[in-house]
Amino acid sequence: MVSRGRLYDASVNPAFAAVADADMFGDAPVIGVATYEIVGKRCELTTLHSVREKTGVGTALIDAVKDAARAAGCSALWLITTNDNLHALRFYQRRGFRITAAHIDAMRVSRRLKPSIPMMGMDGIPLRDEIELEIDL
């Protein structure tokens, strides 16, 4: 993954997983994952994925990361998304996050590190900028 001009592997970060209730065979599938990284007094939400949208899974995962960040002494939780990800921008703002920065043309730098990043994003929006959001803890 690339964020703020840095290439890294979010799978090595601490994580929380949401699981569904066990079925009759005892299997409880993972229905969401959040990864994060604490640096100093700030915690970055590096990934958030829910396979069951609009069920509270994403919100519960954010709350778990907030709790971990507070326990580590963090004063803020922040994240980066891209300009085309209107769904994420809406989701995070509805949960109290504020847009704190727009990194114009950041995807140009990101593509140097990860050339597979497409030029066109969701909904036919050109993928150009990184949007930073933050919430106080």
N, C-alpha and C positions, 0 to 999 in steps of 0.2 A: 504494500500500500504506500501511497505517496501523499504527504501532507506537509504544507509549508516548506517545500523544497527538500524534504527529507524522505528517503526511502527506508521503510522498516517493515518488519514482520509482526503484525498485531497478534498473531497466534501465540507469541511468547509472553504477552502481557497477562496480568491477572484478569480473571473473567468470572462472570456470573452466568448461569444457564437457567432458563425457565423450562420446566418439564410439565407435560400434561398428566392428568390422573392416569394411573396404571389401568391397562385394559384387562380383560379376563385372563390373559396369559401372563400378567405381571409386567408387561412392557410399558414403560413410561417414556414416550418420545420427547426429545428436546424440541421445544417450540420457539425458543428465542435465546439469543446470546448477546452479552455486552462485554466488551473488553475496555480496559482503561490503563492509564499510566500516570503515576504520581511523580511529579518533579517539584520539589520544594513545597510551597503552600498551595500549589495548583494541581488539579487533577484533570487530565484530558480523557474524555470519552472517545476512544479510538474507533470503536465499531459498535453498532447497534443493529441487530437483525431480529425480526419477529416473523414467523411464518403464519401467525394468526393475527392479522391487523384488526384494530378496533375492538380488542378484547381485554386491554389493560396490560398485556405482556410487556410492551415497550416501556410503559410508565413504571411498572414494577421493577424492571431491570434498571431504569434510571434511578429509582429510589434506592435500590441496593448499592449502586455505585456511589450515590450521594452519601449514604451511611458509611461506606468504606472510606470515602474521602474525608468525611468529618472525623472519623476515628483516627485517621492519619494526621489530623491537624490542618487539613486544607481549608482554605477560605473561599475557594471558587472551583466550579466545575465548568469546563469549556470544551468546545468541539469545533471541528471544521466540516462544512459540507460544501457542495458546489452550487454555483448559481442556477443550474438547471433543476435542482432537487427541491421543487416547490413543495412537495409533500413533506419532506423533512423540515423545511423552513417553517411551515405551518405547524407541524407536530411539536417542534421544540418551543416555538413561541407560545403556543397554548399551554405549555407546562412551565412557563415563567422565564425561559431563556430570553436574553436580549441580544440583538445583533451588535457586536462591539467593533467589528472591522470587516472591511471588504478588501481582499487582496486581489487587485486588478491584474488580469493576465497571468495569474499564478499558474494556470494550467500549462502555459508555455514552458515554464521551468520543470513542472512535473513530467511533461512528455519527454524531456531530455533524460530523465531518470527511468521513466517507464513508457517507452514509445507506443505501447499497446492502448494507451488511453485514447478513446475516440475523440474526434473533433466535434461531433454532434452528440448532445446529451438527451435527456428525457424530453418527451413532447416536442421534439424538433428544435430545442433550444441549443444554440452553440455553447459548448462547454469551454468556458474561458476563465472564470474567477472562482476564488475560494471565499466563502462567507464564514466568519468566525462568530460563534454565539457563546454566551457565558451566563451562568447563574451564580449568585452569591450563595454560600452555604451557611 
